[in-house]
Amino acid sequence: MKNEHSLDTLCAALSYAMGVDAPENAAEPSNALCAYIDEKLGGEKADRVFMYNPDAVAQWIYEKYPQLMKEVIARTELKVLFCTVMPSVTPVCFGTMYTGAQPEVHGIRSYTKPVIRIDTLFDALIRAGKKPAIVSTAGDSLSMIFLEREMDYYLYKTVEEVNAKAAELILEDRHDFILVYNGNYDTVMHKFGTESVEALGELRANSEAYAMFDAMIAEHWKHHNVLEGFAMDHGCHDIDGGCGSHGLDMDEDLNIVHLYNCREAEI
């Protein structure tokens, strides 16, 4: 059974978290995330948001291998079940995640990586005087579809370089919104299968990376109201030949779970 709530409700909830107007085409915000933010921040807004975006970590993978995600599970409080959009491929799904619009509106309807021209969360943040940044491996969707905006882009060859730069940005504390993309699980599961030793090792690496960022944020962003998210784009399934895939209208590809935690600033 497909999850009830669409991924298009996330963008306006992130806007709500930071007290900015949602992008003009965004769907209504996720009630669960907004209520959690209100509860944790006492009605105030987050002045820092850190979004960790692993690729292709399906809800069924999360539920089957919680021991491999124990670090992120231990460091988050809110679980939100989303149904992603079709086709369930990376640029389409991340397009919806950060515009709040369905694919027919934001314009990416296949595995292509054009620059999105409609209003995005990044545009909304920039209009409000916020400073966003994207940290991604070069050539991947999140390094391309939100280009040509007055914001910072840090693009690297490897996930290790991406994570090192993200850690540096946390220490510098200059950005209001940081997006970090790790595509390692997706890359490996396509080659070896969704439950291969190799892919599950990358799943564990995603969890450990989030834990590292969370520990750094807890130490170095103490004087900020912070929202952190472990937020994947789509799921995955196995195909003939022992390889993994996604993109179909099926529960395994569409059902995803996002994990969030909020911290109130220390006085």
PyMOL commands that set and color helices and strands:
alter all, ss='L'
color gray80, all
select helices_A, chain A and resi 7-18+31-41+59-64+66-74+90-97+103-106+121-127+141-143+159-172+184-192+197-220+251-254
alter helices_A, ss='H'
color red, helices_A
select strands_A, chain A and resi 48-54+78-83+132-137+152-156+177-182+226-230+237-239+243-245+255-263
alter strands_A, ss='S'
color yellow, strands_A
deselect
rebuild
show_as cartoon
